[in-house]
Amino acid sequence: QVQLVESGGGLVQTGGSLRLSCAASGSIFSINVMGWYRQASGKERELVADISHNGITNYADAVKGRFSITRDNAKNTVYLQMNSLKPEDTAVYYCNLNMKLVPWQAFNKYWGQGTQVTVSS
């Protein structure tokens, strides 16, 4: 059984910073892409950033230059450092890990439980 635990959300003022973490635990054979998505009220879930196993990153245009995604492969953990936060960044943030639990299995996407980020103006 695999569990993804997110932490680090909260309430912050415009211009502030937050750091999100997502740790995967359980019997995991391999993780390739790790990513963060967000879903604002009344909107569809969207990709914020992702990172490959060897560290290649990809960002949504709306967060380029403000957010930074990193990972610790030894800890099966992905981080999202969010700086210069804006009210439009308010959303529930979800981590998404593409994982293989046993060698003969295909990679599947696993989601965290979500953490609320609220940016006040």
C-alpha positions in Angstrom: 0.0 0.0 0.0 1.3 3.4 -1.0 0.6 6.7 0.8 1.3 10.2 -0.4 1.3 12.8 2.4 1.3 16.5 1.5 2.2 19.4 3.9 3.0 23.1 3.8 -0.1 24.8 2.7 -1.7 27.7 4.5 -2.7 31.3 4.4 -0.2 33.9 3.2 -0.3 37.6 2.1 0.4 38.7 -1.4 4.2 38.6 -2.0 4.8 35.9 0.6 6.2 32.4 0.3 5.2 28.9 1.1 6.9 25.5 0.6 4.9 22.4 -0.1 6.2 18.9 0.4 4.8 15.6 -0.7 6.3 12.4 0.6 5.5 8.9 -0.7 5.8 5.9 1.6 5.2 2.2 1.2 6.4 -0.4 -1.2 7.7 1.6 -4.2 9.9 0.2 -6.9 10.4 3.4 -9.0 9.2 6.9 -9.4 9.7 8.8 -12.7 7.9 12.1 -13.0 6.8 14.0 -9.9 4.5 17.0 -10.3 2.3 19.5 -8.7 -1.2 20.4 -9.9 -3.7 22.9 -8.5 -7.4 23.4 -8.7 -9.0 26.7 -7.9 -12.7 26.9 -7.0 -14.9 26.5 -10.1 -11.9 25.7 -12.3 -10.3 22.6 -13.8 -7.2 21.1 -12.3 -4.1 22.4 -14.0 -0.4 21.5 -14.0 1.8 23.8 -12.0 5.2 22.1 -12.4 6.8 18.7 -12.8 10.2 17.2 -12.6 11.7 14.1 -14.2 13.8 11.6 -12.3 17.0 13.2 -13.6 15.9 16.7 -12.7 14.4 18.2 -15.8 11.7 20.7 -14.9 8.7 22.0 -16.6 6.6 25.0 -15.4 3.3 26.5 -16.2 3.7 30.0 -17.7 1.8 31.6 -14.8 4.4 30.4 -12.2 7.7 30.7 -14.2 10.2 32.7 -12.3 8.3 32.5 -9.0 7.9 28.7 -8.2 10.6 26.1 -8.0 10.1 22.3 -8.0 12.7 20.0 -6.6 12.9 16.4 -5.5 14.8 14.1 -3.2 14.9 10.7 -4.7 16.3 9.0 -1.6 13.3 10.3 0.4 10.7 9.8 -2.4 9.7 13.4 -1.8 8.9 16.3 -4.1 8.9 20.0 -3.0 7.4 23.1 -4.4 8.9 26.4 -3.3 6.4 29.2 -4.0 7.6 32.8 -3.9 6.0 36.1 -4.8 2.6 34.6 -4.3 -0.4 36.3 -5.8 -4.2 36.0 -5.0 -4.6 34.1 -8.3 -2.4 31.3 -6.9 -5.1 30.5 -4.4 -6.1 26.9 -4.9 -5.9 23.3 -3.6 -2.5 22.0 -4.6 -2.1 18.3 -5.3 1.0 16.3 -5.8 1.1 13.6 -8.5 3.7 10.9 -8.7 4.1 8.5 -11.6 5.1 5.3 -9.8 5.8 1.7 -10.4 5.3 -0.5 -7.4 6.8 -3.7 -8.7 9.2 -4.2 -11.6 6.8 -5.8 -14.0 4.1 -3.2 -13.5 3.5 -0.2 -15.7 3.8 3.3 -14.3 0.6 4.7 -12.8 -0.3 8.1 -11.5 -0.9 8.5 -7.8 -2.4 11.6 -6.2 -1.9 13.3 -2.8 -4.8 14.4 -0.7 -4.4 18.1 -1.6 -3.4 21.0 0.5 -5.1 24.4 0.5 -3.0 27.5 -0.4 -4.8 30.8 0.2 -3.1 34.1 -0.8 -4.8 37.2 0.6 -4.6 40.6 -1.1 
